[in-house]
Amino acid sequence: MKRVTILVTHLLGTGHLSRSLTLARALRSAGLSPQLVSGGMPAGHLKPDGVDFVQLPPVRSDGTSFTSLLDADGNAVTAELMRARIDVIERTLLDNPPEILVTELFPFGRRILRDEFLAALKISEMLPRRPMVLSSIRDILAPPSNARKAEQTEAWLLAHYQAVLVHSDPGVVPLEASWPVSDRIAGLIRYTGFIAAPPPDDCVEGADGSGEIIVTAGGGPVGRKLFETAIDAARYGRRTWRLLIGGGDAEAFCARLNEMARGAAVIAEPLRPDYSTMLMHCAAAVGQCGYNTAIDWLQAGVPGVFVPFAEAGEVEQTLRAASLSQRYGYGLIAEQDLSAEKLSQAAEAAVSRGRFKADGLQFDGAARTSAIVKELLQARG
């Protein structure tokens, strides 16, 4: 089987890794041999079952700052650690040369890791059979802060890449909404539709989550204010609020939240593998507006309230939340405006709106991506 190697590093939440794993499983189902090289912190709730998984010495962002990196112990990364990451990438590509190399987010983002991505591109060009190189990006990107960055991205694309896989529907969110797409790179763009995990088929009424407000905030340390506010919001009504916590300190943070929630109808617990099933029968959802969260909600047709992450000048989630609020009626509260009373009122309004069907959206992006990859391989010969 032809190997497809995906290079991905999640720095804050786990959405990038989750999306890449969904894609890898679809590639496997399409008869290809996926390999995922992950450079972020291990995420226990994401299982790489059936996928050749390579873990680099992990790094993460320093809080919400993406301009400095920390190692697994919370110390500033060293040159030796970054060199070790490159060594593993190079050895992996040399030992098992892929037919396709996919760089997740790069060169549109992850510039702080440019050395290892560029090293991977250099090694790939030295292999006896040079792999095709693709970039894999979500629907909305962090817009370039200046023209020079956009020009550098374009130069890398033209020098090394055969296609850009945009995991979106251009009728909903075209890439141009967040990134300047010039005529020079427009021909590289391939829209795949949205990448979503297969919908659950075991929805059981009365199970955990039934009739509740489900609150999530990604798989990292951001969103803690949202969880704490949700506890106070729960005190305004009689409905149970279930807080699903991600991150390496989930157990400890759950204990703290459950202590804070005494007397309120609140359950705080670590993220669960049946989250998608819960969305099928909960009363409403509350969360940030990362790519995976938005797609999960749309696929389930669950009403909800977005509180998009917007620290450190981030605009991706705000743009996505505004679009989905306008199209599907989702509640929207800016982080700086968040209060328990507003959240309670917005959640009840979401419950009153009820469930819906997001007709016309393409949720088969993983399968469509696999088909595009196979077409590119066939054309290559």
Contacts in CASP RR format, 6 or more apart in sequence:
PFRMAT RR
TARGET T0000
AUTHOR 0000-0000-0000
METHOD contacts of the structure
MODEL  1
MKRVTILVTHLLGTGHLSRSLTLARALRSAGLSPQLVSGGMPAGHLKPDG
VDFVQLPPVRSDGTSFTSLLDADGNAVTAELMRARIDVIERTLLDNPPEI
LVTELFPFGRRILRDEFLAALKISEMLPRRPMVLSSIRDILAPPSNARKA
EQTEAWLLAHYQAVLVHSDPGVVPLEASWPVSDRIAGLIRYTGFIAAPPP
DDCVEGADGSGEIIVTAGGGPVGRKLFETAIDAARYGRRTWRLLIGGGDA
EAFCARLNEMARGAAVIAEPLRPDYSTMLMHCAAAVGQCGYNTAIDWLQA
GVPGVFVPFAEAGEVEQTLRAASLSQRYGYGLIAEQDLSAEKLSQAAEAA
VSRGRFKADGLQFDGAARTSAIVKELLQARG
1 31 0 8 1.000
1 32 0 8 1.000
1 33 0 8 1.000
2 32 0 8 1.000
2 33 0 8 1.000
2 99 0 8 1.000
2 100 0 8 1.000
2 377 0 8 1.000
3 32 0 8 1.000
3 33 0 8 1.000
3 34 0 8 1.000
3 35 0 8 1.000
3 96 0 8 1.000
3 97 0 8 1.000
3 98 0 8 1.000
3 99 0 8 1.000
3 100 0 8 1.000
4 24 0 8 1.000
4 27 0 8 1.000
4 32 0 8 1.000
4 33 0 8 1.000
4 34 0 8 1.000
4 35 0 8 1.000
4 98 0 8 1.000
4 99 0 8 1.000
4 100 0 8 1.000
4 101 0 8 1.000
4 102 0 8 1.000
4 373 0 8 1.000
5 34 0 8 1.000
5 35 0 8 1.000
5 36 0 8 1.000
5 37 0 8 1.000
5 92 0 8 1.000
5 93 0 8 1.000
5 96 0 8 1.000
5 98 0 8 1.000
5 100 0 8 1.000
5 101 0 8 1.000
5 102 0 8 1.000
5 131 0 8 1.000
6 20 0 8 1.000
6 23 0 8 1.000
6 24 0 8 1.000
6 34 0 8 1.000
6 35 0 8 1.000
6 36 0 8 1.000
6 37 0 8 1.000
6 102 0 8 1.000
6 104 0 8 1.000
6 136 0 8 1.000
7 37 0 8 1.000
7 89 0 8 1.000
7 101 0 8 1.000
7 102 0 8 1.000
7 103 0 8 1.000
7 104 0 8 1.000
7 106 0 8 1.000
7 116 0 8 1.000
7 117 0 8 1.000
7 120 0 8 1.000
8 16 0 8 1.000
8 17 0 8 1.000
8 20 0 8 1.000
8 36 0 8 1.000
8 37 0 8 1.000
8 38 0 8 1.000
8 39 0 8 1.000
8 104 0 8 1.000
8 105 0 8 1.000
9 16 0 8 1.000
9 38 0 8 1.000
9 39 0 8 1.000
9 40 0 8 1.000
9 56 0 8 1.000
9 59 0 8 1.000
9 104 0 8 1.000
9 110 0 8 1.000
9 113 0 8 1.000
10 16 0 8 1.000
10 17 0 8 1.000
10 38 0 8 1.000
10 39 0 8 1.000
10 40 0 8 1.000
10 41 0 8 1.000
10 43 0 8 1.000
11 40 0 8 1.000
11 59 0 8 1.000
11 60 0 8 1.000
11 61 0 8 1.000
11 66 0 8 1.000
11 69 0 8 1.000
11 110 0 8 1.000
12 60 0 8 1.000
12 61 0 8 1.000
12 63 0 8 1.000
12 64 0 8 1.000
12 66 0 8 1.000
12 220 0 8 1.000
12 221 0 8 1.000
12 222 0 8 1.000
13 218 0 8 1.000
13 219 0 8 1.000
13 220 0 8 1.000
13 222 0 8 1.000
13 247 0 8 1.000
14 43 0 8 1.000
14 45 0 8 1.000
14 46 0 8 1.000
14 218 0 8 1.000
14 219 0 8 1.000
14 220 0 8 1.000
14 246 0 8 1.000
14 247 0 8 1.000
15 218 0 8 1.000
15 219 0 8 1.000
15 290 0 8 1.000
15 291 0 8 1.000
15 292 0 8 1.000
16 104 0 8 1.000
16 105 0 8 1.000
17 38 0 8 1.000
17 40 0 8 1.000
17 43 0 8 1.000
17 46 0 8 1.000
18 43 0 8 1.000
18 46 0 8 1.000
18 292 0 8 1.000
19 104 0 8 1.000
19 138 0 8 1.000
19 167 0 8 1.000
19 195 0 8 1.000
19 291 0 8 1.000
19 292 0 8 1.000
20 36 0 8 1.000
20 38 0 8 1.000
20 104 0 8 1.000
20 136 0 8 1.000
21 36 0 8 1.000
21 46 0 8 1.000
21 48 0 8 1.000
21 51 0 8 1.000
22 195 0 8 1.000
22 196 0 8 1.000
22 197 0 8 1.000
22 366 0 8 1.000
23 34 0 8 1.000
23 136 0 8 1.000
23 195 0 8 1.000
23 366 0 8 1.000
23 369 0 8 1.000
23 370 0 8 1.000
24 34 0 8 1.000
24 35 0 8 1.000
24 36 0 8 1.000
24 48 0 8 1.000
24 51 0 8 1.000
25 34 0 8 1.000
25 50 0 8 1.000
25 51 0 8 1.000
25 366 0 8 1.000
26 365 0 8 1.000
26 366 0 8 1.000
26 367 0 8 1.000
26 369 0 8 1.000
26 370 0 8 1.000
27 33 0 8 1.000
27 34 0 8 1.000
27 369 0 8 1.000
27 370 0 8 1.000
27 373 0 8 1.000
28 34 0 8 1.000
28 50 0 8 1.000
28 51 0 8 1.000
29 367 0 8 1.000
29 370 0 8 1.000
30 367 0 8 1.000
30 370 0 8 1.000
30 371 0 8 1.000
30 373 0 8 1.000
30 374 0 8 1.000
32 370 0 8 1.000
32 373 0 8 1.000
32 374 0 8 1.000
33 52 0 8 1.000
34 51 0 8 1.000
34 52 0 8 1.000
35 51 0 8 1.000
35 52 0 8 1.000
35 53 0 8 1.000
35 54 0 8 1.000
35 92 0 8 1.000
35 96 0 8 1.000
35 98 0 8 1.000
36 48 0 8 1.000
36 51 0 8 1.000
36 52 0 8 1.000
36 53 0 8 1.000
36 54 0 8 1.000
37 54 0 8 1.000
37 56 0 8 1.000
37 88 0 8 1.000
37 89 0 8 1.000
37 92 0 8 1.000
38 53 0 8 1.000
38 54 0 8 1.000
38 55 0 8 1.000
38 56 0 8 1.000
39 55 0 8 1.000
39 56 0 8 1.000
39 57 0 8 1.000
39 58 0 8 1.000
39 59 0 8 1.000
39 85 0 8 1.000
40 56 0 8 1.000
40 58 0 8 1.000
40 59 0 8 1.000
40 60 0 8 1.000
41 58 0 8 1.000
41 59 0 8 1.000
41 60 0 8 1.000
41 72 0 8 1.000
41 248 0 8 1.000
42 55 0 8 1.000
42 58 0 8 1.000
43 219 0 8 1.000
43 247 0 8 1.000
45 219 0 8 1.000
45 246 0 8 1.000
45 270 0 8 1.000
45 271 0 8 1.000
45 272 0 8 1.000
45 273 0 8 1.000
54 88 0 8 1.000
54 92 0 8 1.000
56 85 0 8 1.000
56 88 0 8 1.000
56 89 0 8 1.000
57 71 0 8 1.000
57 72 0 8 1.000
57 81 0 8 1.000
57 84 0 8 1.000
57 85 0 8 1.000
57 88 0 8 1.000
58 71 0 8 1.000
58 72 0 8 1.000
59 69 0 8 1.000
59 70 0 8 1.000
59 71 0 8 1.000
59 72 0 8 1.000
59 77 0 8 1.000
59 81 0 8 1.000
59 85 0 8 1.000
60 69 0 8 1.000
60 70 0 8 1.000
60 72 0 8 1.000
60 74 0 8 1.000
61 68 0 8 1.000
61 69 0 8 1.000
61 70 0 8 1.000
62 68 0 8 1.000
62 69 0 8 1.000
62 70 0 8 1.000
62 76 0 8 1.000
63 221 0 8 1.000
63 222 0 8 1.000
64 222 0 8 1.000
64 311 0 8 1.000
64 312 0 8 1.000
64 314 0 8 1.000
65 312 0 8 1.000
66 112 0 8 1.000
66 312 0 8 1.000
67 112 0 8 1.000
68 76 0 8 1.000
68 112 0 8 1.000
69 76 0 8 1.000
69 77 0 8 1.000
69 112 0 8 1.000
70 76 0 8 1.000
70 77 0 8 1.000
71 77 0 8 1.000
71 78 0 8 1.000
71 81 0 8 1.000
82 115 0 8 1.000
82 116 0 8 1.000
85 116 0 8 1.000
86 115 0 8 1.000
86 116 0 8 1.000
86 119 0 8 1.000
89 116 0 8 1.000
89 119 0 8 1.000
89 120 0 8 1.000
89 123 0 8 1.000
90 119 0 8 1.000
90 120 0 8 1.000
90 123 0 8 1.000
93 101 0 8 1.000
93 120 0 8 1.000
93 123 0 8 1.000
93 124 0 8 1.000
93 127 0 8 1.000
94 123 0 8 1.000
94 127 0 8 1.000
97 127 0 8 1.000
97 128 0 8 1.000
97 129 0 8 1.000
97 131 0 8 1.000
98 124 0 8 1.000
98 131 0 8 1.000
99 129 0 8 1.000
99 131 0 8 1.000
99 132 0 8 1.000
99 377 0 8 1.000
100 131 0 8 1.000
100 132 0 8 1.000
100 133 0 8 1.000
100 134 0 8 1.000
100 373 0 8 1.000
100 376 0 8 1.000
100 377 0 8 1.000
101 120 0 8 1.000
101 121 0 8 1.000
101 124 0 8 1.000
101 131 0 8 1.000
101 132 0 8 1.000
101 133 0 8 1.000
101 134 0 8 1.000
102 133 0 8 1.000
102 134 0 8 1.000
102 135 0 8 1.000
102 136 0 8 1.000
102 165 0 8 1.000
103 117 0 8 1.000
103 120 0 8 1.000
103 121 0 8 1.000
103 133 0 8 1.000
103 134 0 8 1.000
103 135 0 8 1.000
103 136 0 8 1.000
104 135 0 8 1.000
104 136 0 8 1.000
104 137 0 8 1.000
105 135 0 8 1.000
105 136 0 8 1.000
105 137 0 8 1.000
105 138 0 8 1.000
106 113 0 8 1.000
106 114 0 8 1.000
106 117 0 8 1.000
106 135 0 8 1.000
107 114 0 8 1.000
107 117 0 8 1.000
107 135 0 8 1.000
107 152 0 8 1.000
107 153 0 8 1.000
107 156 0 8 1.000
107 157 0 8 1.000
107 161 0 8 1.000
108 135 0 8 1.000
108 137 0 8 1.000
108 141 0 8 1.000
108 153 0 8 1.000
108 179 0 8 1.000
109 141 0 8 1.000
109 142 0 8 1.000
109 153 0 8 1.000
110 117 0 8 1.000
111 149 0 8 1.000
121 133 0 8 1.000
121 160 0 8 1.000
124 130 0 8 1.000
124 131 0 8 1.000
124 133 0 8 1.000
125 160 0 8 1.000
132 162 0 8 1.000
132 163 0 8 1.000
132 376 0 8 1.000
132 377 0 8 1.000
132 380 0 8 1.000
133 160 0 8 1.000
133 161 0 8 1.000
133 162 0 8 1.000
134 161 0 8 1.000
134 162 0 8 1.000
134 163 0 8 1.000
134 164 0 8 1.000
134 165 0 8 1.000
134 373 0 8 1.000
134 376 0 8 1.000
135 157 0 8 1.000
135 161 0 8 1.000
135 163 0 8 1.000
135 164 0 8 1.000
135 165 0 8 1.000
136 165 0 8 1.000
136 167 0 8 1.000
136 369 0 8 1.000
137 164 0 8 1.000
137 165 0 8 1.000
137 166 0 8 1.000
137 167 0 8 1.000
137 175 0 8 1.000
138 167 0 8 1.000
138 168 0 8 1.000
138 291 0 8 1.000
139 166 0 8 1.000
139 167 0 8 1.000
139 168 0 8 1.000
139 169 0 8 1.000
139 172 0 8 1.000
139 173 0 8 1.000
139 175 0 8 1.000
139 194 0 8 1.000
139 291 0 8 1.000
139 320 0 8 1.000
140 168 0 8 1.000
140 173 0 8 1.000
140 177 0 8 1.000
140 178 0 8 1.000
140 291 0 8 1.000
140 316 0 8 1.000
140 319 0 8 1.000
140 320 0 8 1.000
141 175 0 8 1.000
141 178 0 8 1.000
141 179 0 8 1.000
141 316 0 8 1.000
142 178 0 8 1.000
142 314 0 8 1.000
142 315 0 8 1.000
142 316 0 8 1.000
143 178 0 8 1.000
143 179 0 8 1.000
143 315 0 8 1.000
144 150 0 8 1.000
144 153 0 8 1.000
144 179 0 8 1.000
144 180 0 8 1.000
150 179 0 8 1.000
150 180 0 8 1.000
154 182 0 8 1.000
154 184 0 8 1.000
154 185 0 8 1.000
157 164 0 8 1.000
157 185 0 8 1.000
157 188 0 8 1.000
158 184 0 8 1.000
158 185 0 8 1.000
161 188 0 8 1.000
162 188 0 8 1.000
162 376 0 8 1.000
163 188 0 8 1.000
163 189 0 8 1.000
163 190 0 8 1.000
163 372 0 8 1.000
163 376 0 8 1.000
164 185 0 8 1.000
164 188 0 8 1.000
164 189 0 8 1.000
164 190 0 8 1.000
165 190 0 8 1.000
165 192 0 8 1.000
165 369 0 8 1.000
165 372 0 8 1.000
166 175 0 8 1.000
166 189 0 8 1.000
166 190 0 8 1.000
166 191 0 8 1.000
166 192 0 8 1.000
167 192 0 8 1.000
167 193 0 8 1.000
167 194 0 8 1.000
167 195 0 8 1.000
167 291 0 8 1.000
167 365 0 8 1.000
167 369 0 8 1.000
168 174 0 8 1.000
168 175 0 8 1.000
168 191 0 8 1.000
168 192 0 8 1.000
168 193 0 8 1.000
168 194 0 8 1.000
169 191 0 8 1.000
169 193 0 8 1.000
169 194 0 8 1.000
169 361 0 8 1.000
169 362 0 8 1.000
170 191 0 8 1.000
172 323 0 8 1.000
172 327 0 8 1.000
172 361 0 8 1.000
173 320 0 8 1.000
173 323 0 8 1.000
175 181 0 8 1.000
175 189 0 8 1.000
177 319 0 8 1.000
178 315 0 8 1.000
178 316 0 8 1.000
178 319 0 8 1.000
181 189 0 8 1.000
190 372 0 8 1.000
192 365 0 8 1.000
192 366 0 8 1.000
192 368 0 8 1.000
192 369 0 8 1.000
192 372 0 8 1.000
193 362 0 8 1.000
193 363 0 8 1.000
193 364 0 8 1.000
193 365 0 8 1.000
193 368 0 8 1.000
194 295 0 8 1.000
194 298 0 8 1.000
194 361 0 8 1.000
194 362 0 8 1.000
194 363 0 8 1.000
194 365 0 8 1.000
195 295 0 8 1.000
195 365 0 8 1.000
195 366 0 8 1.000
195 369 0 8 1.000
196 295 0 8 1.000
196 296 0 8 1.000
196 299 0 8 1.000
196 363 0 8 1.000
196 364 0 8 1.000
196 365 0 8 1.000
196 366 0 8 1.000
197 276 0 8 1.000
197 296 0 8 1.000
199 276 0 8 1.000
199 280 0 8 1.000
199 299 0 8 1.000
199 300 0 8 1.000
200 274 0 8 1.000
200 276 0 8 1.000
200 277 0 8 1.000
200 280 0 8 1.000
202 277 0 8 1.000
203 277 0 8 1.000
203 280 0 8 1.000
203 281 0 8 1.000
204 277 0 8 1.000
204 281 0 8 1.000
205 281 0 8 1.000
206 281 0 8 1.000
207 277 0 8 1.000
207 278 0 8 1.000
207 281 0 8 1.000
208 242 0 8 1.000
208 274 0 8 1.000
208 278 0 8 1.000
209 240 0 8 1.000
209 242 0 8 1.000
209 278 0 8 1.000
209 281 0 8 1.000
209 282 0 8 1.000
210 281 0 8 1.000
210 282 0 8 1.000
211 239 0 8 1.000
211 240 0 8 1.000
211 281 0 8 1.000
211 282 0 8 1.000
211 283 0 8 1.000
212 239 0 8 1.000
212 240 0 8 1.000
212 241 0 8 1.000
212 242 0 8 1.000
212 278 0 8 1.000
212 282 0 8 1.000
212 283 0 8 1.000
213 230 0 8 1.000
213 234 0 8 1.000
213 239 0 8 1.000
213 240 0 8 1.000
213 241 0 8 1.000
213 242 0 8 1.000
213 282 0 8 1.000
213 283 0 8 1.000
213 284 0 8 1.000
213 285 0 8 1.000
213 286 0 8 1.000
213 347 0 8 1.000
213 351 0 8 1.000
214 242 0 8 1.000
214 244 0 8 1.000
214 275 0 8 1.000
214 278 0 8 1.000
214 279 0 8 1.000
214 282 0 8 1.000
214 284 0 8 1.000
214 285 0 8 1.000
214 286 0 8 1.000
215 226 0 8 1.000
215 227 0 8 1.000
215 230 0 8 1.000
215 241 0 8 1.000
215 242 0 8 1.000
215 243 0 8 1.000
215 244 0 8 1.000
215 285 0 8 1.000
215 286 0 8 1.000
215 287 0 8 1.000
216 244 0 8 1.000
216 271 0 8 1.000
216 275 0 8 1.000
216 285 0 8 1.000
216 286 0 8 1.000
216 287 0 8 1.000
216 288 0 8 1.000
216 293 0 8 1.000
217 223 0 8 1.000
217 224 0 8 1.000
217 226 0 8 1.000
217 227 0 8 1.000
217 245 0 8 1.000
217 246 0 8 1.000
217 287 0 8 1.000
217 288 0 8 1.000
218 246 0 8 1.000
218 271 0 8 1.000
218 288 0 8 1.000
218 290 0 8 1.000
218 293 0 8 1.000
219 246 0 8 1.000
219 247 0 8 1.000
219 271 0 8 1.000
220 246 0 8 1.000
220 247 0 8 1.000
220 248 0 8 1.000
221 247 0 8 1.000
221 249 0 8 1.000
222 288 0 8 1.000
222 309 0 8 1.000
222 311 0 8 1.000
223 288 0 8 1.000
223 309 0 8 1.000
224 253 0 8 1.000
225 335 0 8 1.000
225 338 0 8 1.000
226 286 0 8 1.000
226 287 0 8 1.000
226 288 0 8 1.000
226 307 0 8 1.000
226 338 0 8 1.000
227 243 0 8 1.000
227 245 0 8 1.000
227 253 0 8 1.000
227 257 0 8 1.000
227 268 0 8 1.000
228 257 0 8 1.000
228 260 0 8 1.000
229 338 0 8 1.000
229 339 0 8 1.000
229 340 0 8 1.000
229 343 0 8 1.000
230 241 0 8 1.000
230 243 0 8 1.000
230 266 0 8 1.000
230 286 0 8 1.000
230 343 0 8 1.000
231 241 0 8 1.000
231 243 0 8 1.000
231 257 0 8 1.000
231 260 0 8 1.000
231 261 0 8 1.000
231 264 0 8 1.000
231 266 0 8 1.000
232 264 0 8 1.000
232 340 0 8 1.000
233 241 0 8 1.000
233 340 0 8 1.000
233 341 0 8 1.000
233 343 0 8 1.000
233 344 0 8 1.000
233 347 0 8 1.000
234 240 0 8 1.000
234 241 0 8 1.000
234 261 0 8 1.000
234 264 0 8 1.000
234 265 0 8 1.000
234 266 0 8 1.000
234 344 0 8 1.000
235 263 0 8 1.000
235 264 0 8 1.000
235 340 0 8 1.000
236 340 0 8 1.000
236 341 0 8 1.000
236 344 0 8 1.000
237 265 0 8 1.000
237 344 0 8 1.000
238 265 0 8 1.000
239 265 0 8 1.000
239 283 0 8 1.000
239 351 0 8 1.000
240 265 0 8 1.000
240 266 0 8 1.000
240 267 0 8 1.000
241 264 0 8 1.000
241 265 0 8 1.000
241 266 0 8 1.000
241 267 0 8 1.000
241 286 0 8 1.000
242 266 0 8 1.000
242 267 0 8 1.000
242 268 0 8 1.000
242 269 0 8 1.000
242 278 0 8 1.000
242 282 0 8 1.000
243 254 0 8 1.000
243 257 0 8 1.000
243 266 0 8 1.000
243 267 0 8 1.000
243 268 0 8 1.000
243 269 0 8 1.000
244 269 0 8 1.000
244 270 0 8 1.000
244 271 0 8 1.000
244 272 0 8 1.000
244 275 0 8 1.000
245 253 0 8 1.000
245 254 0 8 1.000
245 257 0 8 1.000
245 268 0 8 1.000
245 269 0 8 1.000
245 270 0 8 1.000
245 271 0 8 1.000
246 270 0 8 1.000
246 271 0 8 1.000
247 271 0 8 1.000
250 270 0 8 1.000
250 271 0 8 1.000
251 270 0 8 1.000
253 268 0 8 1.000
254 268 0 8 1.000
254 269 0 8 1.000
254 270 0 8 1.000
257 266 0 8 1.000
257 268 0 8 1.000
258 266 0 8 1.000
258 267 0 8 1.000
258 268 0 8 1.000
261 268 0 8 1.000
272 278 0 8 1.000
275 296 0 8 1.000
276 296 0 8 1.000
276 299 0 8 1.000
276 300 0 8 1.000
279 285 0 8 1.000
279 296 0 8 1.000
279 297 0 8 1.000
279 300 0 8 1.000
279 301 0 8 1.000
279 302 0 8 1.000
280 300 0 8 1.000
280 302 0 8 1.000
282 302 0 8 1.000
283 351 0 8 1.000
284 302 0 8 1.000
284 303 0 8 1.000
284 304 0 8 1.000
284 305 0 8 1.000
284 347 0 8 1.000
284 350 0 8 1.000
284 351 0 8 1.000
284 354 0 8 1.000
285 297 0 8 1.000
285 302 0 8 1.000
285 303 0 8 1.000
285 304 0 8 1.000
285 305 0 8 1.000
285 350 0 8 1.000
286 304 0 8 1.000
286 305 0 8 1.000
286 307 0 8 1.000
286 343 0 8 1.000
286 347 0 8 1.000
287 293 0 8 1.000
287 305 0 8 1.000
287 306 0 8 1.000
287 307 0 8 1.000
288 306 0 8 1.000
288 307 0 8 1.000
288 308 0 8 1.000
288 309 0 8 1.000
288 317 0 8 1.000
289 306 0 8 1.000
289 307 0 8 1.000
289 308 0 8 1.000
289 309 0 8 1.000
289 317 0 8 1.000
289 318 0 8 1.000
289 320 0 8 1.000
289 321 0 8 1.000
289 324 0 8 1.000
290 308 0 8 1.000
290 309 0 8 1.000
290 316 0 8 1.000
290 317 0 8 1.000
290 320 0 8 1.000
291 320 0 8 1.000
294 306 0 8 1.000
294 320 0 8 1.000
294 321 0 8 1.000
294 324 0 8 1.000
295 363 0 8 1.000
297 304 0 8 1.000
297 330 0 8 1.000
298 324 0 8 1.000
298 328 0 8 1.000
298 358 0 8 1.000
298 361 0 8 1.000
298 363 0 8 1.000
299 358 0 8 1.000
299 363 0 8 1.000
301 355 0 8 1.000
301 356 0 8 1.000
301 357 0 8 1.000
301 358 0 8 1.000
302 355 0 8 1.000
303 329 0 8 1.000
303 330 0 8 1.000
303 350 0 8 1.000
303 351 0 8 1.000
303 353 0 8 1.000
303 354 0 8 1.000
303 355 0 8 1.000
303 356 0 8 1.000
304 330 0 8 1.000
304 331 0 8 1.000
304 346 0 8 1.000
304 347 0 8 1.000
304 350 0 8 1.000
305 330 0 8 1.000
305 331 0 8 1.000
305 332 0 8 1.000
305 333 0 8 1.000
305 343 0 8 1.000
305 346 0 8 1.000
305 347 0 8 1.000
305 350 0 8 1.000
306 317 0 8 1.000
306 321 0 8 1.000
306 324 0 8 1.000
306 325 0 8 1.000
306 330 0 8 1.000
306 331 0 8 1.000
306 332 0 8 1.000
306 333 0 8 1.000
307 333 0 8 1.000
307 334 0 8 1.000
307 335 0 8 1.000
307 338 0 8 1.000
307 343 0 8 1.000
308 317 0 8 1.000
308 318 0 8 1.000
308 320 0 8 1.000
308 321 0 8 1.000
308 332 0 8 1.000
308 334 0 8 1.000
308 335 0 8 1.000
309 317 0 8 1.000
309 335 0 8 1.000
310 317 0 8 1.000
310 318 0 8 1.000
310 334 0 8 1.000
310 335 0 8 1.000
310 336 0 8 1.000
311 335 0 8 1.000
318 334 0 8 1.000
321 330 0 8 1.000
321 332 0 8 1.000
322 332 0 8 1.000
324 330 0 8 1.000
325 331 0 8 1.000
325 332 0 8 1.000
328 356 0 8 1.000
328 358 0 8 1.000
329 353 0 8 1.000
330 350 0 8 1.000
331 346 0 8 1.000
331 349 0 8 1.000
331 350 0 8 1.000
333 342 0 8 1.000
333 343 0 8 1.000
333 346 0 8 1.000
362 368 0 8 1.000
END
